[in-house]
């Protein structure tokens, strides 16, 4: 196993656990690989990237209406980036929200050497794999130059290291959810993303403008833990919710019983 492959697997495992890699534990040439949470940061929406049609436009053109799921990858990555995107697809298939209608997916290559044609091929493959009819407008695969990529990765807290020997990048794994306005809302680390967590994250990123009553109850009972990048049970809120539901059920039972007592019995 190559050195870079071993480190990549280590970074993927640590990302899945929501852990930060200690920089002094990495080989000297790979120090600097990180994915630091910068919740509340604004993305550089004025930075220009090239989309899958070869059109160069501001990043903000892909924001504004819906929450956005952002993935930083490079398209010729031999392993980890594909695992991240495949994990996104698997999870989104289990979420009833549709890309292009309820949220958008923006995938940006952090390798400035990659072409928009390569991005277009990746986009077509993943839209087909997603399998939701009419969802193609919600998937945006972008490329950019070094300066613009640096602005985006700095805002997100993402850093990678290029290995001259292998021609590959060492990097962490994960995705970022943002508000429609491009403000960072949530981080999810690793290559597997629980559908419930993604759903709740999208609802929060949309400022609760999507979802249903059950989702609102779940958001009250669960809270996002930045340390793990997951939603965990908020015990006190869950107890409060359970108490309210119990009182409501008891009140319904009493009212139903009283209504039955007041209803005259028809004579035979």
N, C-alpha and C positions, 0 to 999 in steps of 0.2 A: 504494500500500500504506500502510495506516495506521501511525502510530508504534507503537501497541501491538502490532499484528500483527507488525511487523518485530522488535520486542523479543522477542515470544513465540517466534518462529522461532529467534532467536539463543539464547534460553534452552534451547529444545528441542535444538538442535544441540550446545550445550555440555554439556547433561545426557547426551546420547547418548555423548559422548566421555569422560564421567566427570570433566569439568573444573568447577572452581569459577569462577563469574563474578566478576571483580574489580568491587567495588562502585563504584569511581570511574570505571569505564568505561561505566556506565549513565547515562542521563539522570537528572537530580536527582529527578524525581518517581517514578522507578522503583527507586531505590536501596532496598535492604532485601529484594529478592527473593532467596531462597537456599534451599538444601536441604542442610543440614549433617549429616554422619553423627554419630549419637550411639549407637554400638554399646554394647549392655549396659544402656541406659536402660530403665526400666520405664514402660509406658504407664499413664495414669491410669484404671485399670479401674473406679474408683468414679464416674467422670464419667458423667452420664446423657445418652443420645442416644435419638432416636425412630426406631424401625425402620419397615419398609415396610408394617406393619399399623397404624401410628399409635400403637403402644405405646411409652411412654417407659421405658427400663430402663438399668441400668448397662452400660457398655461390656464389662465382664467377663463378662456373660452370653453373649457370643459367643466367649469364650476358655475354656481349661481342658482341652480334650480333644485338640486337634490343633494343629499349627503354623498360623499365620495369615498370609495375604498381605494387606497393608494398602495401600490406595490413597487418597490425598487428592486430591479433585477438586471441581469444582462442576458440577452437572448441566446447567445451561444454558450451559456453556462452548461457544463456537462451533467450537472446533477442537482444542486441545491435549489436553484431558481425554479427549475421544473417541478420539484417537489412542492415548493411554496404555491405555485400557480395551480398545480393539480389539487392541492389541499383546499385552495379557495373554491375551485370548481365543485369538488365533492360537497363542501359545506353549503354553497349557495344552491345546489340542487335540492337541499333539504329545507331551504328557507323559501316561503311562498312569495316574498317580495321579488319583483322582476327587475333586472338591470335594464336601464333605459326608461323605466317608468317610476320606480321608487327610489333608486339610487344609481350611481354610475361607478364604473371601475376604470381607474387610470393606472396604467402600467408604464413605468418610465425606465429606460435602460440607463444605467450609470456608466456605461462604457461609451465614450464619445466616438469610438471608431465604428460603431454599428450603424447600419443604414436603415432608412425608413422602409425599404423593400423587405428587409428581414423582419421589421416590426409588423408589417402588413401580413406576412405569412404566419407569424405567431398569433396575431389577432384572429385571422380566419380560422386557425386550428382551434383556438380556445372558445370562440363563439360557437363553432360547431359542436365542441365537446359540451358546452353549457346546455345546448339543446332547447332553449326557450325561443319559440317563434317570435320574431319581431324585436328581439332584444339587442340586435347588433349595434344600434345607435348608442347603447349604454357602455360599450367597451372601447377604450381608447388606448392604443399602444403607441408610445412616443419615443423619439430619440432626440438628442440635443448635443450642443457643443460643450466643451469642458467647463467653460465659465458658468454657463447656465445650469449645468448638472450640479456643479459645486454649490451654487446658491440654494438649490433644492435640497440636496443632501445635508447641508449645514442646517437649514431650517428644521429638517426632520430629525436630525441627530444621528444620521446614518453615515458610517465610514467603512471603507473597504481598503484592502491592500492588494496591489498587483504583484504577481510572482513572475519575474522575468524568465525563470527557468521553465515553467510550465505554460506560460502565456494565459494563466487563469487568475481570477480574483478570489481572495479569501474574504468572506463577508458573513454577516449574521442573517437570520431568517425571521421574517415577520411581515405584517401589513399594518397600515395606519388608516384609521377612519377620520374623516374631517367633516366639518359642517359644510353646508352649501356655499358659504362664504370663504372656504379655504382655511379655516382655523382647526388646528389639530385637536381631535376629541378623544380618541382612544388608540392604544397600541395593542396588537395581538401578536405574540411571539410564537415562533416555531413553524411547523409545516402542517399541523392539523388545527383546525379552528372550529370549536363546538358551535353548531348551528344556533343554539339558544343564545350564546354569547354574541355571535355576529348580529343576530336579530335585535337583541337589546342594545347593542352598540350603535346600530343604524338608527334605531328609534331615538336614542339620546342625541346622536349627531344631527338628526332632523328636528331636534327640539320638541320631541314627542308629537310631531305633526303626522306621523304615520303609526300604524299598529292599531290595536283594539284595547278594550277595557282590561282583558286578561294581561296584556303586555304591561299596562300601567301598574297593575297589581304586582307583577313580577319585578318591575323596576323599583317599586317601593320595598319589596322584600329582599332584593339583591342589590349589592353595591359593587362598583368596579374597584378592583384592587390593583393599583399601578405596579405593585411589586411583582405580581404574577401575570398581569395582563388578562385576568379572568374576572368574571362576576361571581362573587361569593355571597352566601346567605347572611343577611344582616339580621341577627337573631331577634333583637328588640323590635325591629320593624315587622318581622314575621309574626311575633307574638301579638303585636298590636293589630295586625291585619286579621289574624285568627280570631282575636277577641271581637273585633267589629263584625266579622262574618258570623260568629256564634250568636251575638246579640241580634243581628238581623234575622237569622234563621229562627231564633226563639220568638221574636216579635211576629214573624210571619205565621208561625205555628199558633200563637195565641190569637191573632186576628182571625185566622181561618176557623179555629175552634169556636170563637164568639159568634162568627157569622153563621156557622152551622146551628148553634143553639137558638139564634134569633129567627131562623128560617122555619116557618110553620110546617108541620108534617101533614101531608095531604091525607084526608080521610078516605078509607077504602069505600 
